[in-house]
């Protein structure tokens, strides 16, 4: 035995011992209390006899009693509580063998004799003995004391005079003792002298402390029952045998998702958390309700010294007292009781004088066939009166067993068993069978083999007829130990297996087996054990534990085949379905499948933008289909800071928060993102199916919690509201705070990773917390892809998946871990993570929402080429839009015109020549002479913003764009001077007319990709000429402009030659007047690498009337070298 060093025979003998009650006067208790002990604790270490005892049986044969032990306790004690018994048996079952003290604490019969102690310091010791004797009689025969149970009415009383040597008069003690001997006889009293030294002397002398092991063992047995932190009851001054425990047996219904439950605190196979997979058993006794004092059940921190006033001589006196009491009082009393019971039974049954001599007659011939257990009625509750003959023979058997007369005990138990069976008193019969088997085993010389079938019958009776699992378990453990001592290991194992075939114990064994295999790489064994745990838990109606066990099979990377995984999944769904039906209104539980890659979750704030129509091209902006580019994100942030600084007169506000429309694991998620009421939020969730079987998710939607808040008021916080109750349904659900879209079917193939985009729409301002997803988990039925029918049901599917299998509804949370912090020393030396708030947006009041469309926007330009396009701005919100600006790192690439300028109708020739201007046919008189016109700077974007800072104001009528309104503006583009592919970023900035504290502005992004190719290289030289001295303006009002033009194009983009058909100037002070050296054919043609030189006369701009409005305008002068004029001022 791992916990008991004795043999099985010694263990059983020490478990079934005579029990002696002690009743002390107050003075006697004070004498023993000097040693921090009561009287029963004082004598306990000396209760095993070191010499043999003798007595005569009913046949006058000498019976030798070896190594006898008695049990001494106070007269008023508490019976072992049911929870304490179950706790001890639970620990025993965990190692499949009885612990030392288990049987004695649980099943010893109430065979009490009495030991009455009085101090010699009493004024009238003899009178005190009389009072205590009367008190004992009252306790024994009063209905107020149901425990202890007295073996026979004629109880042995043994009177002890306790003398304190250090304080009391020894002569007086001897005198009183002489008086006691005359009154009670020499065999009925004793003078015990103790306390040979005082406490002062005792502190300097080291005396052995034999009490510690007994008291510590008793305390540990009590404390182990509530060391889990449960408060315990200490209901009386004497706590001996007052064992009260919390509920110890049964699976805790709140099982963790990642472990297997148990409560074996000291076992080497201790499981992960304190719940025991054995079914819920009885809990605390009702005495817990009447609390007297609450303690925490912890072990004392200080060591108490026992027996400090006792010397070794005192130890010998106590040992001698126990021996005298046993040999001169207890054993003669038991011998007398055996003879009396034997005589009574013989006279009642009309048998021979000696029951012992008639044993063979009883067991031979004339046997009546015994009924099987299945045929007997359930009369386990039958009770005999104390004087019933059947109980007298059982008492005779018990007394013989206590004094080690096992042969006679076996005969009496066997006879009693037959009487009990005839009366169908099954609890009595099972007890007699059990004790008969033990008696047969303990008989010296083994005259008969151990009747294991007696034990089997007793176990079956306890379990099936009496419904007493404690007694069945105890009986099975005893029988298993006896079989093991006889090297019958196969039979012992069979018995234990039969005991664990009860599903509750089988479940416990499988849970401990899991502790052995868990984490060792034996995945198939783990799957099998979890599967069995799930099945057994379901059979025992422990549905939560069943769900937990099946969950383990599904969440791990299983090595099972697809068919086996499918079976596991169906089992899980079936069990979970039963759980959900028991509590349909309970919170949605967490589903194990499919796996969610929470860190890959992306959140997009924005509405579904309109696609391009015809010649319109929508702004690229941001979408979930775009890959995240950290470098590009930084560029957009710098552009936004650039325009915000311009708006705020060069300073960026302290609370500035860069706009992020799409959040992922690479974005800065430290701050709460900002969303706008009535604008959708799209959450992209990545699912992974770890199984080799397909899954079908139906009615998939988001689960969120919302706290309404009006940002215009200081205190208006309301209680958060969740849509979990709405999520129990299967349709699109909506409330006054949020509404969610539902994906009706979301199928996943075997081991597939798939993305789901779920939409949520907030209806009020406040704080939103996206908690997770809710869906129905089911299996995909087999579908015949040829004719589209399910062969199992013949159901037509028409291309859509039809879930005709079992499905359950549940949820999974989106738990995102923030980035690891690494700034301070503490953060660097530990693992701490910051917050990730991408799923916790703040919903702000309504804001304007801008859409931008580009019309006839080119994708290719020649270097330096000017092209005209149009931009349409649409305010799709219900809020007034103002402060529209655009920022770019390349402001030289574009400029906006006014909406007052006429749109450019292009002639066929202009379209052919890719002209950006209005083109008209000219007459011959205008050849080589400049045609002029005046244009305001506003008409083409000049002076409309901080172009030097890359921020341009977009000219809107009255600087606003009404809700639902749209406007088209001309956009002038100039091809970059460097050939190649160019990405031009436009950041459109706009604000709301109603300032919102949380969201000050919004932005819209667009990236234009322009491919430029080489064209003409132009160089202009200006000089004054004496030729113009005679003219009106003279030398200062005229100049020559020489223009050198070279075709540097190498036939890129299909361009082979250029025709110079017009040269124009634009200035507030100067204008072209005419061409000095026009070519004869009026068409300057340049092929590849060909050069040309043109000369123009330029004069100062003259205005006839300074108040005419011409001042400050630009003069455009067009010199036509061909047949058409491109009106550059348009």
Secondary structure as the mmCIF struct_conf table of DSSP 4:
data_model
#
loop_
_struct_conf.conf_type_id
_struct_conf.id
_struct_conf.beg_label_comp_id
_struct_conf.beg_label_asym_id
_struct_conf.beg_label_seq_id
_struct_conf.end_label_comp_id
_struct_conf.end_label_asym_id
_struct_conf.end_label_seq_id
BEND BEND1 UNK A 3 UNK A 3
BEND BEND2 UNK A 6 UNK A 6
HELX_RH_AL_P HELX_RH_AL_P1 UNK A 8 UNK A 15
BEND BEND3 UNK A 16 UNK A 16
STRN STRN1 UNK A 18 UNK A 24
HELX_RH_AL_P HELX_RH_AL_P2 UNK A 26 UNK A 33
TURN_TY1_P TURN_TY1_P1 UNK A 34 UNK A 36
HELX_RH_AL_P HELX_RH_AL_P3 UNK A 39 UNK A 44
TURN_TY1_P TURN_TY1_P2 UNK A 45 UNK A 46
STRN STRN2 UNK A 48 UNK A 48
BEND BEND4 UNK A 50 UNK A 51
STRN STRN3 UNK A 53 UNK A 56
TURN_TY1_P TURN_TY1_P3 UNK A 58 UNK A 59
STRN STRN4 UNK A 62 UNK A 65
BEND BEND5 UNK A 67 UNK A 67
STRN STRN5 UNK A 69 UNK A 69
STRN STRN6 UNK A 70 UNK A 74
BEND BEND6 UNK A 75 UNK A 76
HELX_LH_PP_P HELX_LH_PP_P1 UNK A 78 UNK A 81
HELX_RH_AL_P HELX_RH_AL_P4 UNK A 82 UNK A 95
TURN_TY1_P TURN_TY1_P4 UNK A 96 UNK A 96
BEND BEND7 UNK A 97 UNK A 97
HELX_LH_PP_P HELX_LH_PP_P2 UNK A 98 UNK A 99
TURN_TY1_P TURN_TY1_P5 UNK A 100 UNK A 101
HELX_RH_AL_P HELX_RH_AL_P5 UNK A 102 UNK A 107
STRN STRN7 UNK A 112 UNK A 119
TURN_TY1_P TURN_TY1_P6 UNK A 120 UNK A 121
BEND BEND8 UNK A 122 UNK A 122
TURN_TY1_P TURN_TY1_P7 UNK A 123 UNK A 124
HELX_RH_AL_P HELX_RH_AL_P6 UNK A 125 UNK A 141
TURN_TY1_P TURN_TY1_P8 UNK A 143 UNK A 144
BEND BEND9 UNK A 148 UNK A 148
HELX_LH_PP_P HELX_LH_PP_P3 UNK A 149 UNK A 150
BEND BEND10 UNK A 151 UNK A 151
BEND BEND11 UNK A 153 UNK A 154
STRN STRN8 UNK A 157 UNK A 164
TURN_TY1_P TURN_TY1_P9 UNK A 165 UNK A 167
BEND BEND12 UNK A 168 UNK A 168
HELX_RH_AL_P HELX_RH_AL_P7 UNK A 170 UNK A 184
TURN_TY1_P TURN_TY1_P10 UNK A 186 UNK A 187
BEND BEND13 UNK A 188 UNK A 188
STRN STRN9 UNK A 189 UNK A 194
BEND BEND14 UNK A 197 UNK A 197
HELX_RH_AL_P HELX_RH_AL_P8 UNK A 199 UNK A 202
TURN_TY1_P TURN_TY1_P11 UNK A 203 UNK A 204
BEND BEND15 UNK A 205 UNK A 205
TURN_TY1_P TURN_TY1_P12 UNK A 210 UNK A 211
HELX_RH_AL_P HELX_RH_AL_P9 UNK A 212 UNK A 223
TURN_TY1_P TURN_TY1_P13 UNK A 224 UNK A 225
BEND BEND16 UNK A 226 UNK A 226
TURN_TY1_P TURN_TY1_P14 UNK A 227 UNK A 228
BEND BEND17 UNK A 229 UNK A 229
STRN STRN10 UNK A 232 UNK A 233
BEND BEND18 UNK A 236 UNK A 237
TURN_TY1_P TURN_TY1_P15 UNK A 240 UNK A 241
BEND BEND19 UNK A 249 UNK A 250
BEND BEND20 UNK A 253 UNK A 254
TURN_TY1_P TURN_TY1_P16 UNK A 257 UNK A 258
BEND BEND21 UNK A 259 UNK A 259
STRN STRN11 UNK A 261 UNK A 262
TURN_TY1_P TURN_TY1_P17 UNK A 265 UNK A 266
BEND BEND22 UNK A 267 UNK A 267
TURN_TY1_P TURN_TY1_P18 UNK A 268 UNK A 269
BEND BEND23 UNK A 272 UNK A 272
STRN STRN12 UNK A 273 UNK A 274
BEND BEND24 UNK A 277 UNK A 278
HELX_RH_3T_P HELX_RH_3T_P1 UNK A 286 UNK A 289
BEND BEND25 UNK A 290 UNK A 290
BEND BEND26 UNK A 292 UNK A 292
STRN STRN13 UNK A 294 UNK A 295
HELX_LH_PP_P HELX_LH_PP_P4 UNK A 298 UNK A 300
BEND BEND27 UNK A 301 UNK A 302
HELX_LH_PP_P HELX_LH_PP_P5 UNK A 303 UNK A 305
TURN_TY1_P TURN_TY1_P19 UNK A 308 UNK A 309
HELX_RH_AL_P HELX_RH_AL_P10 UNK A 312 UNK A 325
HELX_RH_PI_P HELX_RH_PI_P1 UNK A 326 UNK A 330
HELX_RH_AL_P HELX_RH_AL_P11 UNK A 331 UNK A 349
TURN_TY1_P TURN_TY1_P20 UNK A 350 UNK A 350
BEND BEND28 UNK A 353 UNK A 353
TURN_TY1_P TURN_TY1_P21 UNK A 355 UNK A 358
HELX_RH_AL_P HELX_RH_AL_P12 UNK A 359 UNK A 363
BEND BEND29 UNK A 364 UNK A 365
HELX_LH_PP_P HELX_LH_PP_P6 UNK A 367 UNK A 372
HELX_RH_3T_P HELX_RH_3T_P2 UNK A 373 UNK A 375
BEND BEND30 UNK A 376 UNK A 376
TURN_TY1_P TURN_TY1_P22 UNK A 380 UNK A 381
TURN_TY1_P TURN_TY1_P23 UNK A 386 UNK A 387
HELX_RH_AL_P HELX_RH_AL_P13 UNK A 389 UNK A 402
TURN_TY1_P TURN_TY1_P24 UNK A 403 UNK A 404
HELX_RH_AL_P HELX_RH_AL_P14 UNK A 406 UNK A 422
TURN_TY1_P TURN_TY1_P25 UNK A 423 UNK A 424
HELX_RH_AL_P HELX_RH_AL_P15 UNK A 426 UNK A 442
BEND BEND31 UNK A 443 UNK A 443
TURN_TY1_P TURN_TY1_P26 UNK A 444 UNK A 445
BEND BEND32 UNK A 447 UNK A 448
HELX_RH_AL_P HELX_RH_AL_P16 UNK A 452 UNK A 460
HELX_RH_PI_P HELX_RH_PI_P2 UNK A 461 UNK A 465
BEND BEND33 UNK A 466 UNK A 466
HELX_RH_AL_P HELX_RH_AL_P17 UNK A 469 UNK A 485
TURN_TY1_P TURN_TY1_P27 UNK A 486 UNK A 487
HELX_RH_AL_P HELX_RH_AL_P18 UNK A 489 UNK A 500
TURN_TY1_P TURN_TY1_P28 UNK A 501 UNK A 501
BEND BEND34 UNK A 502 UNK A 502
HELX_RH_AL_P HELX_RH_AL_P19 UNK A 503 UNK A 517
TURN_TY1_P TURN_TY1_P29 UNK A 518 UNK A 521
HELX_RH_AL_P HELX_RH_AL_P20 UNK A 523 UNK A 539
TURN_TY1_P TURN_TY1_P30 UNK A 540 UNK A 541
HELX_RH_AL_P HELX_RH_AL_P21 UNK A 543 UNK A 555
BEND BEND35 UNK A 556 UNK A 556
BEND BEND36 UNK A 560 UNK A 560
HELX_RH_AL_P HELX_RH_AL_P22 UNK A 562 UNK A 582
TURN_TY1_P TURN_TY1_P31 UNK A 583 UNK A 585
BEND BEND37 UNK A 586 UNK A 586
HELX_LH_PP_P HELX_LH_PP_P7 UNK A 587 UNK A 589
STRN STRN14 UNK A 590 UNK A 590
HELX_LH_PP_P HELX_LH_PP_P8 UNK A 591 UNK A 591
BEND BEND38 UNK A 594 UNK A 594
STRN STRN15 UNK A 595 UNK A 596
HELX_RH_3T_P HELX_RH_3T_P3 UNK A 598 UNK A 600
STRN STRN16 UNK A 602 UNK A 605
HELX_LH_PP_P HELX_LH_PP_P9 UNK A 609 UNK A 612
TURN_TY1_P TURN_TY1_P32 UNK A 614 UNK A 615
STRN STRN17 UNK A 616 UNK A 618
TURN_TY1_P TURN_TY1_P33 UNK A 624 UNK A 625
BEND BEND39 UNK A 626 UNK A 626
HELX_LH_PP_P HELX_LH_PP_P10 UNK A 627 UNK A 628
HELX_RH_AL_P HELX_RH_AL_P23 UNK A 630 UNK A 647
TURN_TY1_P TURN_TY1_P34 UNK A 648 UNK A 650
TURN_TY1_P TURN_TY1_P35 UNK A 654 UNK A 655
BEND BEND40 UNK A 661 UNK A 661
STRN STRN18 UNK A 662 UNK A 663
TURN_TY1_P TURN_TY1_P36 UNK A 665 UNK A 666
BEND BEND41 UNK A 667 UNK A 667
BEND BEND42 UNK A 670 UNK A 671
HELX_LH_PP_P HELX_LH_PP_P11 UNK A 672 UNK A 673
STRN STRN19 UNK A 674 UNK A 676
TURN_TY1_P TURN_TY1_P37 UNK A 677 UNK A 678
BEND BEND43 UNK A 679 UNK A 679
STRN STRN20 UNK A 680 UNK A 688
BEND BEND44 UNK A 691 UNK A 693
STRN STRN21 UNK A 695 UNK A 708
TURN_TY1_P TURN_TY1_P38 UNK A 711 UNK A 712
BEND BEND45 UNK A 713 UNK A 715
STRN STRN22 UNK A 721 UNK A 722
BEND BEND46 UNK A 723 UNK A 723
TURN_TY1_P TURN_TY1_P39 UNK A 724 UNK A 725
HELX_RH_3T_P HELX_RH_3T_P4 UNK A 726 UNK A 728
BEND BEND47 UNK A 729 UNK A 731
STRN STRN23 UNK A 734 UNK A 734
BEND BEND48 UNK A 736 UNK A 737
STRN STRN24 UNK A 738 UNK A 740
STRN STRN25 UNK A 743 UNK A 748
TURN_TY1_P TURN_TY1_P40 UNK A 750 UNK A 751
STRN STRN26 UNK A 753 UNK A 762
BEND BEND49 UNK A 764 UNK A 765
STRN STRN27 UNK A 766 UNK A 779
HELX_LH_PP_P HELX_LH_PP_P12 UNK A 780 UNK A 782
STRN STRN28 UNK A 784 UNK A 784
TURN_TY1_P TURN_TY1_P41 UNK A 785 UNK A 788
STRN STRN29 UNK A 789 UNK A 790
TURN_TY1_P TURN_TY1_P42 UNK A 791 UNK A 794
STRN STRN30 UNK A 795 UNK A 796
TURN_TY1_P TURN_TY1_P43 UNK A 798 UNK A 799
BEND BEND50 UNK A 800 UNK A 800
BEND BEND51 UNK A 805 UNK A 805
STRN STRN31 UNK A 807 UNK A 813
HELX_LH_PP_P HELX_LH_PP_P13 UNK A 819 UNK A 819
STRN STRN32 UNK A 820 UNK A 820
HELX_LH_PP_P HELX_LH_PP_P14 UNK A 821 UNK A 821
BEND BEND52 UNK A 823 UNK A 824
HELX_RH_AL_P HELX_RH_AL_P24 UNK A 825 UNK A 829
BEND BEND53 UNK A 830 UNK A 830
STRN STRN33 UNK A 833 UNK A 833
TURN_TY1_P TURN_TY1_P44 UNK A 838 UNK A 839
STRN STRN34 UNK A 842 UNK A 844
HELX_LH_PP_P HELX_LH_PP_P15 UNK A 845 UNK A 846
STRN STRN35 UNK A 850 UNK A 855
BEND BEND54 UNK A 856 UNK A 856
BEND BEND55 UNK A 859 UNK A 859
STRN STRN36 UNK A 860 UNK A 862
TURN_TY1_P TURN_TY1_P45 UNK A 863 UNK A 864
STRN STRN37 UNK A 866 UNK A 875
BEND BEND56 UNK A 877 UNK A 879
STRN STRN38 UNK A 881 UNK A 887
BEND BEND57 UNK A 889 UNK A 889
HELX_RH_3T_P HELX_RH_3T_P5 UNK A 891 UNK A 893
STRN STRN39 UNK A 894 UNK A 896
HELX_LH_PP_P HELX_LH_PP_P16 UNK A 897 UNK A 898
TURN_TY1_P TURN_TY1_P46 UNK A 899 UNK A 900
BEND BEND58 UNK A 901 UNK A 901
HELX_LH_PP_P HELX_LH_PP_P17 UNK A 902 UNK A 903
HELX_LH_PP_P HELX_LH_PP_P18 UNK A 905 UNK A 907
HELX_RH_AL_P HELX_RH_AL_P25 UNK A 908 UNK A 912
TURN_TY1_P TURN_TY1_P47 UNK A 913 UNK A 914
BEND BEND59 UNK A 917 UNK A 917
STRN STRN40 UNK A 918 UNK A 921
HELX_RH_3T_P HELX_RH_3T_P6 UNK A 924 UNK A 926
TURN_TY1_P TURN_TY1_P48 UNK A 927 UNK A 928
STRN STRN41 UNK A 929 UNK A 929
STRN STRN42 UNK A 930 UNK A 935
HELX_RH_3T_P HELX_RH_3T_P7 UNK A 937 UNK A 940
TURN_TY1_P TURN_TY1_P49 UNK A 941 UNK A 943
BEND BEND60 UNK A 944 UNK A 944
STRN STRN43 UNK A 945 UNK A 946
HELX_RH_3T_P HELX_RH_3T_P8 UNK A 947 UNK A 949
TURN_TY1_P TURN_TY1_P50 UNK A 950 UNK A 950
STRN STRN44 UNK A 951 UNK A 953
HELX_RH_3T_P HELX_RH_3T_P9 UNK A 957 UNK A 959
STRN STRN45 UNK A 960 UNK A 961
TURN_TY1_P TURN_TY1_P51 UNK A 963 UNK A 964
STRN STRN46 UNK A 966 UNK A 974
BEND BEND61 UNK A 977 UNK A 978
STRN STRN47 UNK A 980 UNK A 992
BEND BEND62 UNK A 993 UNK A 994
BEND BEND63 UNK A 997 UNK A 998
STRN STRN48 UNK A 1002 UNK A 1013
STRN STRN49 UNK A 1016 UNK A 1023
HELX_RH_3T_P HELX_RH_3T_P10 UNK A 1026 UNK A 1028
TURN_TY1_P TURN_TY1_P52 UNK A 1029 UNK A 1030
BEND BEND64 UNK A 1031 UNK A 1033
TURN_TY1_P TURN_TY1_P53 UNK A 1034 UNK A 1037
STRN STRN50 UNK A 1038 UNK A 1047
BEND BEND65 UNK A 1051 UNK A 1051
HELX_RH_3T_P HELX_RH_3T_P11 UNK A 1052 UNK A 1054
STRN STRN51 UNK A 1057 UNK A 1060
STRN STRN52 UNK A 1062 UNK A 1067
BEND BEND66 UNK A 1068 UNK A 1069
STRN STRN53 UNK A 1070 UNK A 1075
BEND BEND67 UNK A 1076 UNK A 1077
TURN_TY1_P TURN_TY1_P54 UNK A 1080 UNK A 1081
BEND BEND68 UNK A 1082 UNK A 1082
STRN STRN54 UNK A 1084 UNK A 1087
TURN_TY1_P TURN_TY1_P55 UNK A 1088 UNK A 1089
STRN STRN55 UNK A 1091 UNK A 1100
BEND BEND69 UNK A 1104 UNK A 1104
HELX_RH_3T_P HELX_RH_3T_P12 UNK A 1106 UNK A 1108
BEND BEND70 UNK A 1109 UNK A 1109
TURN_TY1_P TURN_TY1_P56 UNK A 1111 UNK A 1112
HELX_LH_PP_P HELX_LH_PP_P19 UNK A 1113 UNK A 1113
STRN STRN56 UNK A 1114 UNK A 1120
BEND BEND71 UNK A 1121 UNK A 1123
STRN STRN57 UNK A 1124 UNK A 1127
TURN_TY1_P TURN_TY1_P57 UNK A 1128 UNK A 1129
#
